[in-house]
Amino acid sequence: MEPAPQWHHLPANSYNPHAWIVGEPTIGEDCWIGAFAVIDGSGGLVIGRGCDVAAGAQIYSHSTVDRALSNGAQSIRHRPTFIGDYCHIGAGAIILMGSTIGHHSVIGAGAIVLEGTLAPPHSRLVGNPARIVEVDSSAGDP
């Protein structure tokens, strides 16, 4: 994969030159990350193996809301975020810090997964705020 041009100002990564990967996320083997994705490992992020993170998706492990609301008196909050193996994060989806997405789950395009969401394995989440619309309990675990 060709590196981003000098004017791009994004840190280099081995997934996509047009994705922004910060901190030190753990990303499993055979993952694909689309252009313009934001992968925030600053508060602890694990993305399991075989995941697809579509274009424009954002996965966070920090929040600056408290700092903004307190005129800087509060610090940036961090909470680890976990994405299980073989998940699909749709285009433009946002997963906020502290969420856990079980393996073999799908986050629909444009969904916003609220802070601290716990989605069991084989879930499908859609909407804003994201809600679980299906859990395939017949899928079984590998």
BASE-155428 format. One record per residue: residue in one letter; y, z, x of N, C-alpha, C in turn. Coordinates in steps of 0.05 Angstrom, whole numbers, padded with zeros to 5 digits, always signed. Layout:
% residues N
aYZXYZXYZX;...
This chain:
% residues 142
m-00023+00000+00017+00000+00000+00000+00025+00000+00018;e+00044-00017+00011+00068-00019+00027+00086+00005+00022;p+00099+00015+00043+00118+00037+00039+00142+00029+00023;a+00155+00048+00011+00180+00043-00004+00202+00035+00016;p+00221+00019+00006+00243+00012+00024+00259+00036+00032;q+00273+00035+00055+00288+00057+00065+00308+00068+00045;w+00321+00051+00029+00341+00060+00010+00329+00075-00013;h+00303+00075-00016+00289+00087-00039+00292+00117-00039;h+00291+00130-00016+00295+00159-00013+00273+00176-00025;l+00250+00165-00031+00227+00181-00040+00210+00188-00017;p+00199+00213-00017+00180+00220+00005+00156+00202+00004;a+00146+00194+00027+00122+00177+00028+00098+00192+00017;n+00081+00177+00003+00056+00187-00007+00035+00165-00006;s+00010+00172-00008-00011+00152-00006-00020+00141-00033;y-00006+00148-00054-00014+00139-00081+00002+00116-00092;n+00028+00119-00091+00046+00098-00101+00073+00101-00088;p+00084+00081-00075+00109+00085-00061+00132+00090-00080;h+00128+00085-00106+00149+00090-00126+00145+00115-00143;a+00127+00132-00134+00122+00158-00147+00135+00180-00130;w+00144+00201-00143+00156+00223-00128+00137+00246-00128;i+00126+00253-00105+00107+00275-00102+00119+00295-00084;v+00124+00320-00095+00138+00341-00079+00120+00365-00078;g+00126+00383-00059+00109+00407-00055+00083+00398-00042;e+00063+00414-00047+00037+00409-00036+00015+00409-00057;p+00016+00390-00075-00004+00389-00096-00032+00383-00084;t-00052+00392-00098-00080+00385-00091-00088+00362-00110;i-00093+00339-00100-00100+00316-00116-00128+00307-00108;g-00146+00307-00128-00174+00300-00123-00178+00271-00115;e-00201+00265-00105-00208+00237-00097-00208+00219-00121;d-00203+00193-00116-00205+00172-00135-00185+00175-00158;c-00161+00186-00152-00140+00188-00172-00121+00164-00169;w-00109+00156-00191-00089+00135-00191-00064+00147-00203;i-00041+00141-00189-00015+00151-00198+00003+00127-00200;g+00015+00123-00224+00032+00100-00229+00060+00103-00219;a+00074+00081-00219+00102+00080-00210+00119+00099-00227;f+00138+00111-00214+00159+00128-00227+00147+00154-00238;a+00123+00161-00230+00112+00187-00238+00125+00209-00221;v+00127+00233-00232+00137+00256-00217+00114+00276-00216;i+00106+00283-00192+00084+00302-00188+00096+00325-00172;d+00100+00348-00186+00113+00371-00175+00093+00392-00167;g+00087+00394-00141+00069+00415-00131+00083+00439-00120;s+00108+00443-00126+00123+00465-00114+00114+00493-00123;g+00102+00495-00146+00092+00520-00156+00062+00522-00157;g+00048+00503-00146+00019+00502-00147+00010+00482-00168;l-00002+00461-00159-00012+00440-00177-00038+00430-00167;v-00058+00429-00185-00084+00417-00179-00089+00395-00199;i-00094+00371-00189-00102+00349-00206-00131+00342-00197;g-00149+00343-00215-00178+00339-00209-00183+00310-00201;r-00208+00305-00194-00216+00279-00185-00218+00259-00208;g-00214+00234-00202-00216+00212-00221-00196+00211-00243;c-00172+00223-00238-00151+00223-00259-00133+00199-00256;d-00122+00191-00279-00102+00170-00280-00076+00182-00291;v-00055+00179-00276-00029+00188-00284-00012+00163-00287;a-00006+00156-00312+00007+00130-00317+00037+00130-00309;a+00048+00107-00310+00076+00102-00302+00095+00121-00317;g+00113+00134-00302+00133+00150-00314+00124+00178-00324;a+00099+00184-00320+00089+00211-00328+00101+00232-00309;q+00104+00256-00319+00115+00278-00303+00098+00303-00306;i+00091+00315-00283+00075+00340-00284+00090+00360-00267;y+00097+00383-00279+00114+00403-00266+00099+00429-00262;s+00108+00443-00241+00099+00470-00235+00122+00489-00230;h+00146+00480-00238+00170+00497-00235+00189+00491-00258;s+00208+00509-00262+00229+00506-00283+00255+00518-00272;t+00277+00504-00277+00303+00514-00269+00319+00524-00293;v+00307+00525-00317+00321+00533-00341+00334+00561-00338;d+00320+00581-00329+00331+00608-00327+00355+00608-00308;r+00353+00593-00286+00375+00592-00267+00399+00580-00280;a+00395+00558-00295+00418+00545-00308+00431+00563-00329;l+00415+00577-00345+00426+00594-00366+00439+00619-00356;s+00433+00627-00332+00444+00652-00321+00466+00646-00300;n+00477+00623-00300+00498+00615-00280+00488+00620-00251;g+00463+00616-00247+00451+00619-00220+00442+00646-00213;a+00444+00666-00231+00436+00693-00225+00405+00696-00224;q+00391+00679-00239+00362+00680-00239+00352+00658-00220;s+00328+00661-00210+00317+00642-00191+00301+00621-00207;i+00293+00601-00192+00275+00581-00203+00248+00594-00208;r+00236+00589-00232+00210+00600-00238+00188+00580-00230;h+00165+00590-00221+00142+00574-00214+00118+00585-00228;r+00101+00567-00238+00075+00574-00249+00056+00551-00243;p+00032+00557-00234+00013+00535-00227+00005+00520-00252;t+00000+00494-00247-00009+00476-00268-00036+00464-00260;f-00054+00461-00278-00081+00451-00272-00088+00428-00290;i-00097+00406-00278-00107+00383-00293-00136+00379-00284;g-00155+00380-00303-00183+00378-00296-00191+00350-00287;d-00216+00347-00280-00227+00321-00271-00227+00300-00294;y-00223+00275-00286-00225+00252-00304-00207+00254-00329;c-00182+00262-00324-00162+00263-00345-00145+00238-00344;h-00134+00231-00367-00114+00209-00368-00088+00220-00379;i-00067+00217-00363-00040+00225-00371-00025+00200-00378;g-00018+00196-00403-00006+00171-00413+00022+00166-00402;a+00031+00142-00405+00057+00133-00395+00079+00151-00408;g+00097+00161-00391+00119+00177-00401+00113+00204-00411;a+00088+00213-00409+00080+00240-00417+00092+00261-00398;i+00097+00285-00408+00108+00306-00392+00091+00331-00396;i+00082+00342-00374+00066+00367-00375+00083+00388-00360;l+00090+00409-00375+00107+00430-00364+00090+00451-00350;m+00104+00467-00333+00090+00486-00315+00073+00506-00330;g+00052+00514-00316+00034+00535-00327+00014+00524-00347;s+00012+00498-00350-00007+00487-00369-00034+00482-00355;t-00055+00483-00371-00082+00477-00362-00093+00456-00381;i-00101+00434-00369-00113+00412-00384-00142+00409-00376;g-00160+00414-00394-00188+00413-00388-00198+00386-00380;h-00220+00385-00366-00231+00359-00356-00237+00340-00379;h-00236+00314-00372-00241+00292-00391-00222+00293-00415;s-00198+00301-00411-00178+00302-00432-00158+00279-00430;v-00145+00273-00452-00125+00251-00453-00099+00263-00464;i-00078+00258-00449-00051+00265-00459-00038+00238-00466;g-00031+00235-00492-00021+00210-00502+00006+00202-00490;a+00012+00177-00490+00037+00167-00480+00060+00181-00494;g+00080+00190-00479+00103+00203-00490+00100+00231-00499;a+00076+00242-00497+00071+00270-00506+00086+00289-00488;i+00094+00312-00499+00107+00333-00483+00090+00358-00486;v+00076+00365-00465+00058+00388-00465+00075+00412-00457;l+00079+00431-00475+00096+00454-00471+00085+00473-00450;e+00103+00488-00438+00096+00508-00417+00074+00526-00427;g+00054+00529-00410+00032+00548-00415+00011+00538-00434;t+00011+00513-00441-00009+00502-00460-00037+00504-00447;l-00057+00511-00463-00085+00511-00454-00100+00492-00471;a-00109+00470-00460-00124+00449-00474-00153+00450-00464;p-00172+00454-00482-00200+00455-00473-00210+00428-00463;p-00233+00427-00449-00244+00401-00441-00247+00382-00464;h-00245+00357-00459-00250+00335-00478-00229+00335-00501;s-00205+00344-00495-00183+00345-00515-00167+00319-00514;r-00155+00314-00537-00135+00293-00539-00110+00306-00550;l-00088+00303-00535-00062+00315-00543-00042+00292-00546;v-00026+00294-00568-00006+00274-00574+00019+00288-00585;g+00041+00275-00583+00066+00283-00597+00085+00300-00581;n+00106+00308-00594+00127+00324-00583+00135+00345-00603;p+00127+00370-00599+00111+00380-00576+00082+00370-00580;a+00068+00368-00557+00040+00358-00558+00023+00378-00574;r+00005+00366-00589-00014+00382-00604-00042+00370-00600;i-00061+00387-00601-00089+00377-00598-00097+00365-00624;v-00104+00339-00623-00113+00326-00648-00143+00322-00649;e-00156+00326-00626-00185+00323-00626-00196+00338-00602;v-00219+00351-00605-00235+00361-00583-00263+00351-00588;d-00272+00334-00570-00299+00322-00573-00320+00341-00563;s-00328+00359-00580-00348+00379-00572-00376+00367-00568;s-00380+00343-00577-00406+00330-00573-00409+00318-00546;a-00387+00316-00531-00387+00302-00505-00405+00316-00485;g-00406+00343-00486-00422+00357-00466-00409+00357-00439;d-00415+00376-00423-00404+00377-00396-00423+00365-00376;p-00412+00349-00357-00430+00337-00336-00442+00358-00318;
